[in-house]
Amino acid sequence: NAGVMQNPRHLVRRRGQEARLRCSPMKGHSHVYWYRQLPEEGLKFMVYLQKENIIDESGMPKERFSAEFPKEGPSILRIQQVVRGDSAAYFCASTGTSGGTYNEQFFGPGTRLTVL
Amino acid sequence: GENVEQHPSTLSVQEGDSAVIKCTYSDSASNYFPWYKQELGKRPQLIIDIRSNVGEKKDQRIAVTLNKTAKHFSLHITETQPEDSAVYFCAVKNAGGTSYGKLTFGQGTILTVHP
């Protein structure tokens, strides 16, 4: 059973470009979370999605950031007009719908975004 | 919103010693408390978790204790080994009555185990 997949693993963008990060949850999982980790800091929640729905986007900046989890295909975190402060590791995690009421979040390997 | 404080930020121990990391949280409704280990450049991996209806949980050399009244929980690693060197994060989930919800993470503890 493949784990959570993220691509690309490394992404370099110039200021003003768009960054598109992809996350494929574990097989059978329908809940996806995105977190951002700045260098030498903890993980900060950005957005929680289920298939075709954004459940909680309280941690996502209102400007330039958007996320989706379509019926088919991976979840995508999109950052428009990137700035140097967007440089970070972006992790997604997924949970399933079985196994009790407190479901472990399984993390992907992350995408390390560098903005030049 | 939830606020999680983690201490210490760095911890250095000799191989074989014990290591203790503590976290406090602010929302008394929080109900799930996982601990993650993150090696350099790698993904966070769950090492142990505890639910709000349990006071203590142990898995081999790792244990977690929870004090709901005081709103703090701790990670205990006994007989530390150099392979335990990593960054450890506590996290808290307040699912608000549902099974799902975001994790709020502590700031992390850099654990170094010297041979």
HADDOCK unambig.tbl for C-alpha pairs under 7 A between the chains (distance, minus, plus):
assign (segid A and resid 41 and name CA) (segid B and resid 107 and name CA) 6.06 0.50 0.50
assign (segid A and resid 42 and name CA) (segid B and resid 105 and name CA) 6.34 0.50 0.50
assign (segid A and resid 42 and name CA) (segid B and resid 106 and name CA) 6.32 0.50 0.50
assign (segid A and resid 42 and name CA) (segid B and resid 107 and name CA) 4.71 0.50 0.50
assign (segid A and resid 42 and name CA) (segid B and resid 108 and name CA) 5.89 0.50 0.50
assign (segid A and resid 43 and name CA) (segid B and resid 105 and name CA) 6.02 0.50 0.50
assign (segid A and resid 44 and name CA) (segid B and resid 104 and name CA) 6.98 0.50 0.50
assign (segid A and resid 44 and name CA) (segid B and resid 105 and name CA) 6.90 0.50 0.50
assign (segid A and resid 45 and name CA) (segid B and resid 102 and name CA) 6.58 0.50 0.50
assign (segid A and resid 45 and name CA) (segid B and resid 103 and name CA) 6.85 0.50 0.50
assign (segid A and resid 45 and name CA) (segid B and resid 104 and name CA) 6.85 0.50 0.50
assign (segid A and resid 101 and name CA) (segid B and resid 99 and name CA) 4.86 0.50 0.50
assign (segid A and resid 102 and name CA) (segid B and resid 32 and name CA) 6.83 0.50 0.50
assign (segid A and resid 102 and name CA) (segid B and resid 99 and name CA) 5.62 0.50 0.50
assign (segid A and resid 103 and name CA) (segid B and resid 99 and name CA) 6.97 0.50 0.50
assign (segid A and resid 107 and name CA) (segid B and resid 43 and name CA) 6.30 0.50 0.50
assign (segid A and resid 107 and name CA) (segid B and resid 44 and name CA) 6.38 0.50 0.50
assign (segid A and resid 108 and name CA) (segid B and resid 43 and name CA) 6.30 0.50 0.50
assign (segid A and resid 109 and name CA) (segid B and resid 42 and name CA) 6.24 0.50 0.50
assign (segid A and resid 109 and name CA) (segid B and resid 43 and name CA) 4.84 0.50 0.50
assign (segid A and resid 110 and name CA) (segid B and resid 43 and name CA) 6.59 0.50 0.50
